[in-house]
């Protein structure tokens, strides 16, 4: 039986496609100058992940093993085209802001990897759930990194929300501080690398502390045994 709790932990934390697998870094670092850009790309990637995972799972017993990778890429490309056309129709300004990185979702190794490693070996429901969790994990990194860079570089948050949510979000921008000399490094590519490195370092630190807490009872028990024997 599928362990949905484990799938959630894998996608959101233990096997996060961005922080652990380090996949999809090109669009992640390129478009996360703002929170909304990161959220838009994250939603698009999640939709493609869900659609491609379900489709690959449905045809897994039909496609011959020798041609499975080209078929998976064609399926992913079909869903990327659908998402691209929807964004072009309903979120045109955001579509322009993300530019070439929308069609480049086809080459995102995180999507191809999940199709090959999980969807091709599991039923549709489990494949859909895996796509949701992996997409949410990837989106979380996108929005956190985008939010950090936007705050440090421009002193705002949710700028350009109307590009994703429509005219109702025109006044959602939060101005945290105003300065005549913005921190330009934060919104340039080097800032994306530094921010990503910081997120990875934070995750590794948390993982190390959790691992030490799990080992603590065993260490105490071993010390007590040695003391008793001596």
Residue, then its C-alpha position, 0 to 999 in steps of 0.5 A: x500500500x502507498x504510504x501517503x505520509x511518507x510521500x508528503x515528507x519526501x516531497x516537502x522535506x526529505x527529498x525536496x526536488x530543489x533543496x535535496x535533489x538540486x533539480x530545476x535550478x536554472x528556472x528557480x534561480x532565474x525567475x525568483x526575483x519576486x515572490x509572485x514570479x516564484x509562485x507563478x512558476x511553482x504553480x505551473x510546474x506543479x500542474x505539469x507534474x500532476x498531469x504528467x505523473x497521472x498520464x504516465x501512470x495510466x500508460x505505464x503498462x502499455x509503453x514499451x520499456x525501450x521507448x519510455x523516456x521519449x514517450x514521457x518527454x512527449x507527455x510532459x511537453x503536451x502538459x507544458x503546452x497546455x499550461x503555457x497557453x492557459x497562462x498566455x490567455x489568463x495571466x499574460x503579464x506574468x507569462x511575459x515576465x517568466x518568458x522562456x522558462x515556461x516552455x523550459x519546464x519540459x526539460x526540468x529534471x524533477x518532472x522527468x525524474x518523478x515520471x521515471x522513478x515513481x509514476x511509471x511504477x505506481x497507480x494513478x492516485x499515488x502518482x497524482x499525490x506524488x506530483x502534488x507533494x513534489x510540486x508543493x516542495x518545489x513551489x515552497x522553495x521558489x516563493x521563499x527564495x523569491x520573497x527573500x530576494x524581493x524584500x532585500x532588493x526592493x523592500x516590498x512583498x507581493x509586488x505584481x500580484x495582479x499579474x497572477x490574481x488579476x485586478x483584485x490584487x492591485x493593492x496587495x503590495x506590502x512596502x516594508x521599507x523604502x530606500x534610495x539605494x536598494x540592495x541590488x545584489x539580492x535581485x541579481x543572479x549572484x543573489x539567487x545563488x547566495x540565497x539558495x545556499x542559505x536555504x540549503x544550509x538551514x535545511x542541513x542544520x535542521x536535519x543534523x539537529x533532528x538526527x542528533x535528537x533521534x540518536x540521543x536515547x540510543x547513546x544514553x542507553x549505551x552509556x547506561x549499559x556500559x556503566x552497569x557492566x563496569 
